[in-house]
Amino acid sequence: MDWTFEDFKTKLDGLQPSVRKKALKIAQELVKENGYSREKAITEGIKRAEEWFYDLRG
């Protein structure tokens, strides 16, 4: 299942491209492996992607 930015534009449009890509990847994994709904997965994916980004930046 490939998701695009357009699927969740309002939630993702404020993110940097690398964070947006990471959030979509995380969300896809959450749906596939943990049975999350798409909406819950994208919310959690954004949260985790932002944490990932800030951890990289120090």
C-alpha positions as CSV (number, residue, x, y, z in Angstrom):
1,M,0.0,0.0,0.0
2,D,1.6,3.2,-1.1
3,W,0.4,6.4,0.5
4,T,1.0,9.8,-0.9
5,F,1.2,13.2,0.6
6,E,-2.2,14.0,-0.9
7,D,-3.9,11.3,1.3
8,F,-3.2,13.3,4.4
9,K,-2.3,16.8,3.0
10,T,-3.7,18.8,5.8
11,K,-1.8,16.9,8.5
12,L,1.5,16.7,6.5
13,D,1.8,19.9,4.6
14,G,3.7,21.7,7.4
15,L,6.4,19.1,7.7
16,Q,9.8,19.1,6.0
17,P,10.0,16.6,3.1
18,S,12.3,14.2,5.0
19,V,10.0,14.2,8.1
20,R,6.9,13.8,5.8
21,K,8.5,10.8,4.1
22,K,9.5,9.2,7.4
23,A,6.0,9.8,8.9
24,L,4.3,8.1,5.9
25,K,6.8,5.1,6.2
26,I,6.1,4.8,9.9
27,A,2.3,5.0,9.4
28,Q,2.4,2.3,6.8
29,E,4.3,0.0,9.1
30,L,1.8,0.7,12.0
31,V,-1.2,-0.2,9.8
32,K,0.5,-3.3,8.4
33,E,2.1,-4.7,11.5
34,N,0.0,-3.3,14.4
35,G,-3.5,-3.0,12.8
36,Y,-3.8,0.8,13.4
37,S,-6.4,2.7,11.5
38,R,-5.0,5.0,8.8
39,E,-6.0,8.1,10.7
40,K,-4.4,6.9,14.0
41,A,-1.3,5.7,12.2
42,I,-0.7,9.0,10.4
43,T,-1.0,10.9,13.7
44,E,1.4,8.5,15.4
45,G,3.7,8.5,12.4
46,I,4.0,12.3,12.4
47,K,4.8,12.2,16.1
48,R,7.5,9.6,15.8
49,A,8.9,11.2,12.6
50,E,9.2,14.6,14.4
51,E,11.0,12.8,17.3
52,W,13.3,11.1,14.9
53,F,14.1,14.4,13.2
54,Y,14.8,16.2,16.5
55,D,17.0,13.3,17.7
56,L,19.1,13.6,14.5
57,R,19.4,17.4,14.9
58,G,20.4,17.1,18.5
